[in-house]
Amino acid sequence: MKQLLLIGIGPGDPRQVTFEAVEALRRATVFFVLDKGADKDELVRLRRGILERYLPAGGYRLVQVEDPQRDGQATDYVGAVRSWHVQRAALYARLIEDELGAGDIGAFLLWGEPGLYDSTLRILERVRQRGVAFALEVIPGISSIQALAARHQIPLNRIGEPLTVLPGRRLGEQGRVDNVVVMLDGQCAFAALEDAGLTIYWGAYLGTPDEMLIAGPLQTVKGRILREREQARQRKGWIMDTYLLRRED
Ligand SMILES: C[S@@+](CC[C@H](N)C(=O)[O-])C[C@H]1O[C@@H](n2cnc3c(N)ncnc32)[C@H](O)[C@@H]1O
């Protein structure tokens, strides 16, 4: 049976690729690299850099394909994500059927931790439903949340405290924020919060040479985050940022 590895590669620093992930990289014979458009070429380069660092040159095949884009303007968010998944499932099915020979081991390099805000497992379930058979292995990775906590030298939760992780578009629904990690926040939802009791620990491009870190009382530093975030986004053409909002005792 064809074999597939989903390898968590951490949030950008090649040194945050685990030994288990390196062993998995060395077993794989074909790597699927999904290209998300010119702005994110750098993310493809970072993945290639990991392969070049840990694998002997020429011992593997790279298949780079353009990933279908989600309709970012759709008003029905969940519907738009579902139809995007259907398109991706068709693409992944084709990759597995056409690009993997009987003796091959295919691998997807997944940003951070494969189980956190990553649709690949859900999409592969759809691929199986289409009748494509494969054996699957998932290798965990360091998530951007762990990198954020380590860089700011903070625990993710205080004693006995729950930790909520949510995408930016859900932050406004929170009645009261005590200890929340926010990801996928292209709209900077933190800027709308007027609460004077919150501290923000913000990080962008964590683990890469462009890493940015800002921390402080939300109302004091939010203007600076908005400004520096926008300058960086314009300079590089893309940004990935994550933050923790915490009510201080
Ligand atoms: C599709 S999710 C993938 C999350 C990933 N599986 C993880 O474990 O970090 C993408 C979001 O993760 C966060 N993220 C990923 N890599 C990051 C990095 N190097 N620095 C800051 N945030 C990052 C951002 O919030 C981004 O919008």
The ligand as an SDF file (V2000), in Angstrom:
LIG
                    3D

 27 29  0  0  0  0  0  0  0  0999 V2000
   -2.9790   27.6040    9.2040 C   0  0  0  0  0  0  0  0  0  0  0  0
   -2.4280   28.0250   10.7890 S   0  0  0  0  0  0  0  0  0  0  0  0
   -1.2160   26.7950   11.0570 C   0  0  0  0  0  0  0  0  0  0  0  0
   -0.7780   26.6620   12.4980 C   0  0  0  0  0  0  0  0  0  0  0  0
    0.3210   25.6540   12.6730 C   0  0  0  0  0  0  0  0  0  0  0  0
   -0.1750   24.3070   12.4320 N   0  0  0  0  0  0  0  0  0  0  0  0
    0.9690   25.7220   14.0370 C   0  0  0  0  0  0  0  0  0  0  0  0
    1.0110   24.6990   14.7450 O   0  0  0  0  0  0  0  0  0  0  0  0
    1.4870   26.7790   14.3930 O   0  0  0  0  0  0  0  0  0  0  0  0
   -1.4910   29.4650   10.4330 C   0  0  0  0  0  0  0  0  0  0  0  0
   -1.4330   30.4070   11.6270 C   0  0  0  0  0  0  0  0  0  0  0  0
   -0.4640   29.9250   12.5500 O   0  0  0  0  0  0  0  0  0  0  0  0
    0.2240   31.0030   13.1330 C   0  0  0  0  0  0  0  0  0  0  0  0
    1.6570   30.8540   12.7710 N   0  0  0  0  0  0  0  0  0  0  0  0
    2.2050   29.8520   12.0860 C   0  0  0  0  0  0  0  0  0  0  0  0
    3.5260   29.9980   11.9710 N   0  0  0  0  0  0  0  0  0  0  0  0
    3.8350   31.1420   12.6110 C   0  0  0  0  0  0  0  0  0  0  0  0
    5.0460   31.8290   12.8590 C   0  0  0  0  0  0  0  0  0  0  0  0
    6.2250   31.3700   12.4020 N   0  0  0  0  0  0  0  0  0  0  0  0
    4.9920   32.9710   13.5760 N   0  0  0  0  0  0  0  0  0  0  0  0
    3.8200   33.4450   14.0460 C   0  0  0  0  0  0  0  0  0  0  0  0
    2.6460   32.8360   13.8510 N   0  0  0  0  0  0  0  0  0  0  0  0
    2.6420   31.6920   13.1390 C   0  0  0  0  0  0  0  0  0  0  0  0
   -0.3950   32.2730   12.5750 C   0  0  0  0  0  0  0  0  0  0  0  0
   -1.4180   32.6750   13.4760 O   0  0  0  0  0  0  0  0  0  0  0  0
   -0.9840   31.8020   11.2730 C   0  0  0  0  0  0  0  0  0  0  0  0
   -2.0580   32.6250   10.8710 O   0  0  0  0  0  0  0  0  0  0  0  0
  1  2  1  0
  2  3  1  0
  2 10  1  0
  3  4  1  0
  4  5  1  0
  5  6  1  0
  5  7  1  0
  7  8  2  0
  7  9  1  0
 10 11  1  0
 11 12  1  0
 11 26  1  0
 12 13  1  0
 13 14  1  0
 13 24  1  0
 14 15  1  0
 14 23  1  0
 15 16  2  0
 16 17  1  0
 17 18  1  0
 17 23  2  0
 18 19  1  0
 18 20  2  0
 20 21  1  0
 21 22  2  0
 22 23  1  0
 24 25  1  0
 24 26  1  0
 26 27  1  0
M  CHG  2   2   1   9  -1
M  END
$$$$
